[in-house]
Amino acid sequence: MQAYAALLRIRDSLGAQISHIQSKAPAEFDENVRLYGSVGYPLVIGHGYEFQDAARRVAPTVPRTVYLITSATVADSPNVAGMRFAFEESSYLAGVLAPC
């Protein structure tokens, strides 16, 4: 839910054209990742590490599209990047503040 809210914020604050597909099964990952690249989206965000393998397979066929995969550590493709969140940092601070 927060990821979709962030997508809407990108649209509203940057005027970006957005689209959203929810993949229901791993068999759909490649097809959905390929779809956005093939219609010309310059940036495709896969929300979750489970999209990194599909992005690696599809990215070479769509070199003008950058695939950004959240919670992933992709570093072996020129147009695929992983984005990791340091959840442990905020969790630690919440734990420190909890007894206060």
The 8 nearest C-alpha neighbors of each residue, nearest first, counted from 0:
[[1, 3, 2, 4, 5, 6, 7, 46],
 [2, 0, 4, 3, 5, 6, 7, 8],
 [1, 3, 5, 4, 0, 6, 46, 7],
 [2, 4, 6, 5, 0, 1, 7, 19],
 [3, 5, 1, 7, 6, 2, 8, 0],
 [6, 4, 8, 2, 3, 7, 1, 9],
 [5, 7, 3, 9, 8, 4, 2, 10],
 [8, 6, 10, 4, 9, 5, 11, 3],
 [7, 9, 5, 11, 10, 6, 12, 4],
 [10, 8, 6, 7, 12, 11, 13, 5],
 [9, 11, 15, 14, 7, 8, 13, 12],
 [10, 12, 8, 14, 9, 13, 7, 15],
 [11, 13, 9, 10, 8, 14, 15, 7],
 [14, 12, 15, 9, 10, 11, 8, 16],
 [13, 15, 10, 11, 12, 16, 9, 17],
 [16, 14, 10, 13, 17, 9, 11, 12],
 [15, 17, 10, 14, 18, 40, 9, 13],
 [18, 16, 15, 10, 19, 6, 7, 9],
 [17, 19, 20, 16, 35, 6, 43, 40],
 [18, 20, 21, 17, 3, 6, 44, 22],
 [21, 19, 22, 18, 31, 23, 32, 35],
 [20, 22, 23, 19, 31, 24, 27, 28],
 [23, 21, 24, 27, 20, 28, 31, 25],
 [22, 24, 21, 25, 27, 26, 28, 20],
 [23, 25, 26, 27, 22, 28, 21, 49],
 [26, 24, 27, 28, 23, 22, 49, 29],
 [25, 27, 24, 28, 29, 30, 23, 22],
 [28, 26, 25, 30, 24, 29, 22, 31],
 [29, 27, 25, 31, 30, 26, 53, 32],
 [30, 28, 53, 32, 31, 27, 33, 57],
 [29, 31, 33, 27, 28, 32, 34, 26],
 [30, 32, 34, 28, 33, 29, 27, 35],
 [31, 33, 29, 34, 30, 35, 28, 54],
 [34, 32, 30, 36, 31, 35, 29, 57],
 [35, 33, 31, 37, 36, 32, 30, 38],
 [36, 34, 38, 37, 33, 40, 32, 39],
 [35, 37, 33, 39, 40, 34, 38, 64],
 [36, 38, 34, 39, 35, 33, 61, 40],
 [39, 37, 35, 36, 40, 34, 33, 41],
 [40, 38, 36, 37, 41, 35, 64, 63],
 [39, 41, 36, 42, 35, 38, 64, 43],
 [40, 42, 64, 65, 39, 63, 43, 36],
 [43, 41, 65, 40, 64, 66, 44, 67],
 [44, 42, 66, 67, 65, 45, 40, 35],
 [45, 43, 67, 68, 66, 46, 42, 69],
 [46, 44, 68, 50, 47, 67, 69, 43],
 [45, 47, 69, 68, 44, 48, 50, 2],
 [46, 48, 69, 49, 70, 45, 50, 68],
 [47, 49, 71, 70, 50, 51, 69, 68],
 [48, 50, 47, 51, 52, 25, 53, 46],
 [51, 49, 48, 53, 45, 52, 47, 54],
 [52, 50, 54, 53, 48, 49, 68, 55],
 [53, 51, 55, 54, 50, 56, 49, 48],
 [52, 54, 29, 56, 50, 55, 51, 28],
 [55, 53, 51, 57, 52, 56, 58, 50],
 [56, 54, 52, 53, 58, 57, 51, 79],
 [57, 55, 53, 54, 58, 52, 59, 29],
 [56, 58, 54, 55, 60, 59, 33, 53],
 [59, 57, 61, 60, 55, 54, 56, 62],
 [60, 58, 61, 62, 57, 56, 55, 78],
 [59, 61, 58, 57, 62, 56, 33, 36],
 [62, 60, 58, 59, 63, 64, 36, 37],
 [63, 61, 64, 59, 60, 58, 78, 65],
 [64, 62, 61, 41, 65, 78, 36, 39],
 [65, 63, 41, 62, 42, 36, 61, 66],
 [66, 64, 78, 42, 79, 41, 43, 67],
 [65, 67, 79, 43, 44, 42, 78, 80],
 [68, 66, 44, 80, 81, 79, 43, 45],
 [69, 67, 45, 81, 44, 71, 46, 82],
 [68, 70, 82, 47, 46, 71, 81, 48],
 [71, 69, 83, 48, 47, 82, 68, 81],
 [72, 70, 81, 48, 69, 68, 82, 73],
 [71, 73, 81, 74, 82, 70, 83, 80],
 [72, 74, 81, 80, 71, 75, 79, 51],
 [75, 73, 76, 72, 80, 81, 79, 77],
 [74, 76, 73, 77, 79, 55, 80, 78],
 [75, 77, 79, 78, 74, 55, 73, 80],
 [78, 76, 79, 75, 80, 74, 62, 65],
 [77, 79, 65, 76, 66, 58, 62, 80],
 [80, 78, 66, 76, 65, 77, 67, 73],
 [81, 79, 67, 73, 68, 66, 74, 82],
 [80, 82, 71, 72, 73, 68, 67, 69],
 [81, 83, 69, 70, 71, 68, 80, 84],
 [84, 82, 70, 69, 71, 81, 85, 72],
 [83, 85, 86, 70, 82, 69, 87, 88],
 [84, 86, 87, 88, 83, 89, 90, 70],
 [87, 85, 88, 89, 84, 90, 91, 83],
 [86, 88, 90, 85, 89, 91, 84, 92],
 [89, 87, 91, 86, 90, 85, 92, 93],
 [88, 90, 92, 91, 86, 87, 93, 85],
 [91, 89, 87, 93, 88, 92, 86, 94],
 [90, 92, 94, 88, 89, 93, 87, 95],
 [91, 93, 95, 89, 94, 90, 96, 88],
 [92, 94, 90, 96, 91, 95, 97, 89],
 [95, 93, 91, 97, 92, 96, 90, 98],
 [94, 96, 92, 93, 97, 91, 98, 99],
 [95, 97, 93, 94, 99, 98, 92, 91],
 [96, 98, 94, 99, 95, 93, 92, 91],
 [99, 97, 96, 95, 94, 93, 92, 91],
 [98, 96, 97, 95, 94, 93, 92, 91]]
